[in-house]
Amino acid sequence: MSKRDTRLYITDIFIAINKIQRYTQHCTSAQDLRWDELIWDASIRELEIIGEATRILINSHILENQNYRKIVDFRNIIAHGYFGLDEEEVYSVIKDKLVVFENELIQLVIAKNIPIEEVLLLAIEENTKITPLVEYLHKLYERFDNAR
């Protein structure tokens, strides 16, 4: 099991979701996504990060295996599927499932009273030149801070 603070993995997931949403905001179809190699490659990488962080959160008993194992399995398909990836499935995950996972993770942090604000501030500091990400992290910070 990782010795890294689990709050960092939660933040990794939030950051990866935000990046994917920003990268793909102009994609209106799976083909738009697949044939823009920079967006495709960057999104696939961030999906791998989400899957790996989710695996660690499951192993740390922050997330329940039966509810989130499919995210880890999807990461494994992505990491080992290479040229066999179905762009329709990837597009569906990005457009339909990421926002659901993000909201579930927000609710979990609030419900379990996970003190994530300090880690969000560190992430803001590390990413000061990435304005849209910093704005997103500030909104998350305020949401968690107001929930306490």
Secondary structure, DSSP 4 states (H G I P E B T S, - for coil): ---S-HHHHHHHHHHHHHHHHHHTTT--SHHHHHT-HHHHHHHHHHHHHHHHHHHHHHHTTSS-HHHHHHHHHHHHHHHHHGGG--HHHHHHIIIIIHHHHHHHHHHHHHHTT---HHHHHHHHHHTTT-HHHHHHHHHHHHHHHHH-
